[in-house]
Amino acid sequence: EVQLVESGGGLVKPGGGSLRLSCAASGFSFSNAWMIWVRQAPGKGLEWVGRIKSKTDGGTIDYAAPVKGRFTISRDDSKNTLYLQMNSLKTEDTAVYYCTTVDFAGRIYWGQGTLVTVSS
Amino acid sequence: EIVLTQSPATLSLSPGERATLSCRASQSVSSYFAWYQQKPGQAPRLLIYDASNRATGIPARFSGSGSGTDFTLTISSLEPEDFAVYYCQQRINWPWTFGQGTKVEIK
């Protein structure tokens, strides 16, 4: 069974605040998977944050415009873990952050999410 | 970026009624298309993937159709637990994009 478990959310002050989210994966071949972060601000819709390809597919990373230059996605295939390093956080980054992946058949799996609150 | 437009924004129906939700893409997404259900405080739940395939454990009253730019999610007979927000999503191009959601509420 595919499982994605996010952690690391919390309250951080705007401006210089940083946070690192983790996503522990199990039940599938993590090293071969493309992994995606999606977020959802309170009362709003779903927003793609970024994606990291598998190393065998080049490991390319792409980011949404609002987070480019501030957020960094990485992966540790030895630990089956995905990361999202978030720097220079803004109030508009307040959201539940989900990690997701898609399998060969097109099924998309989601974690339960972790809440990040950026507020003074 | 592919824009997905859902309609209507809100659907007010009674249990037992049929619900028809629509999503239109700004360009063709072939069948790389999904529908989700989301309830307050929960993660999105995959209902339909690749336009018409029900995800594991999803009741047969949920069905998806369409390809290219126009897609439909049909709930044949609403159960009390179906009242929620529904999102569509495309994955043919990066970035993945989502519709703004349709709220199905009790009339």
Chai-1 contact restraints between the chains, C-beta under 6 A:
chainA,res_idxA,chainB,res_idxB,connection_type,confidence,min_distance_angstrom,max_distance_angstrom,comment,restraint_id
A,G45,B,F98,contact,1.0,0.0,6.0,A-B,restraint_1
A,G45,B,Q100,contact,1.0,0.0,6.0,A-B,restraint_2
A,G45,B,G101,contact,1.0,0.0,6.0,A-B,restraint_3
A,L46,B,Y87,contact,1.0,0.0,6.0,A-B,restraint_4
A,L46,B,F98,contact,1.0,0.0,6.0,A-B,restraint_5
A,W48,B,P95,contact,1.0,0.0,6.0,A-B,restraint_6
A,W48,B,W96,contact,1.0,0.0,6.0,A-B,restraint_7
A,D62,B,W94,contact,1.0,0.0,6.0,A-B,restraint_8
A,A64,B,P95,contact,1.0,0.0,6.0,A-B,restraint_9
A,G106,B,Y49,contact,1.0,0.0,6.0,A-B,restraint_10
A,G106,B,D50,contact,1.0,0.0,6.0,A-B,restraint_11
A,R107,B,Y49,contact,1.0,0.0,6.0,A-B,restraint_12
A,I108,B,A34,contact,1.0,0.0,6.0,A-B,restraint_13
A,I108,B,L46,contact,1.0,0.0,6.0,A-B,restraint_14
A,W110,B,A43,contact,1.0,0.0,6.0,A-B,restraint_15
A,W110,B,P44,contact,1.0,0.0,6.0,A-B,restraint_16
A,Q112,B,A43,contact,1.0,0.0,6.0,A-B,restraint_17
A,G113,B,A43,contact,1.0,0.0,6.0,A-B,restraint_18
